[in-house]
Amino acid sequence: MTMKEGVEAMQSVIGQQSRYWIGVVSASHVKRGVQGGFAQLCHGKAAPLRRMSRHDWLIYYSPRTDMSKGESLQAFTAIGQVTDDKVYEYQMSESFVPFRRDIRYIPCREVKIADLLEQLTFTRGNRNWGYSFRYGHFEIEYEDFLTIAGLMLGNTGDMEHTPYLPILS
């Protein structure tokens, strides 16, 4: 899917009830999810995936490049939409069977959170802005979604004035 097709996919659900989520996952694991078209959160737990519904949007935030010993990244690394209402198990090894959910990802660019700290409602004016990320999955406001998605999809952050991406409402 090209970035233009991704924008068209976002536009195709205008007017539908959607919620907007952040998932906290290392960049290397995000890459696997994007390649496979799935989301896996909170070490494979089902509960965060069940909170999301079809047509909801998920933005991944990656604190590190790899889970334990990766370099600090602190960036939004992927964006996609929940495709259906199924949460399913996937056997990765004999001892690890995490839950997954299918996601249609949109090509995007990585966006560092540092430049957005004073723009996002869940970080603005908060010295301990990283605290909410410790949960691994949380809901964000529509306006925050627009701010992050706008930058990830290649504009200056003002989606209302982007020639190819009108405000989603």
N, C-alpha and C positions, 0 to 999 in steps of 0.2 A: 504494500500500500504506500502510495506517495503521500507527501505532506498535504497536497491539494485534496487527494481522496480522503485523507483523515479529516480535513476541515469539512468536506461534504458529509462525512459520516456524523460529525458533531451536529451539523445543521439539520440532518435528517430526523433528529429526535427533538427538535424545537417544540415546545409546548407540552412535552411529556414530563410527568413528575420524575425528577431525578434528585438524588442526593449525591454529595461529593465527599470523597474520602481520601485520607493520606494513609499509605502503607509504608512502614519503615523496614527496609530490606537492603542488604549490601548490594553494591552495583553489580558484582559478578552474579549474584542470584537473580537480580532484576533482569539481566541479560538473558539468562536461561528461561525465565518466564516469558519475556517478550518473544524469544525465538520459538517457544512452545505454545504461545497463545493462552497462558494460564496465569493465575495469581495464587500465591502460596504465602500465608502470613503467619507471624507469631509462632515460628517453629512448627508449622503444619497444623495448627489448631483449626477446628471447624467454626467455632463461634464468631470470629471476626468476618469470615466469609459469609456466614448466614445473616449477618447484619445488613449486608448489601443486597440490593434487588436488581433485577433486570433493568437496564438503562442507566443505572448509577455509574458514576465516573470515579476512577481510582487514579491517583497520582502517587507514584513512588518517590519517597525521599530516601536517599542513601547516605548514611552518616560516614560510611567507609567504603573503600573499593572492594574489600573482601571481609567476610564475617568477623573473624577474630583478629588477625594480624594485618589487615589491610591498612592502607594509608587513609588519612582523614580526607573526606570528600565534601560532605555537607552540601549536597545538591539534590534537586529534583531530577530524576533520571528517566522516568517513563510516564506515559499517560495512556489510559485506555478505558473502554466502556465494558461493563458487565453484559455478556451476551444472552444469558438465560437465567433460569432460577435453580440450576443444579449445583450442589456442592458434592464433590465426590472424592473418594480415596484413591490414591495413586501409590503403588508400591515402588519406592525408590531403591530399597534394599530389603533384606530379610528382616531387619530390625527397625526399619523406618518406613512407615506408611502414612504420609501426611495427607491432609485434605487440600483440594484445589478447587478453583473456579475458573471457568473459561472467560477470557478477556480479549476484546478486539483492540489491539494497540495501534496507536497512531504514530507515525514517524515524527520525532521531535528532537530538540537539542537539550542538552543538560543545562540546568540553570542553578547557579549557586544561591543558597539561601541568604547569604550575607547582605546582598543588595536589597533584599525584600523584607528584612526584619522589621522595619518601621512602617511597612505597607500592609502587612497581613494582620488581621485582627487577633489571631492566636499567638503572635509574637510581639506585636507593637508594645513598646514601653516595658517589656518584660526582660529583666536581666537574666532570668532563668528560662529563656525561651525554649530550650531543649527539653524541658520537663514533659510536655505533652507527647513528645516523640517516644518517650520510654514505654508507653502503652503498646506501641507497635502498630496501632491502627486506630484512627479517630476521624470523626466527621468534621468537615470544614464548611464555612459559609459559602454561598454561591459567589459572592464578590471575591473571596480569596481564590476560589477555583478560577474565576476569570483572569485574575492577575497572574497567577502561576501559569495557567494554560496559554495565555497570550504570549508570554515570554518563551515558553517551550515550543510553541508553534511558529516562532520566528518574527514576532512583531515587537514593538517597543513597550508592551505592557498595557497599552490602551486599546483593548479589543474593539471598542466602539468606533474608533477612527482607523481601523485597519481595512484597507480596500478589499481584501479577500475573505475576511472573517467578521461578519456582523455579530452584534451582541446576541448571545443565546438567551432566550427567554421562554 
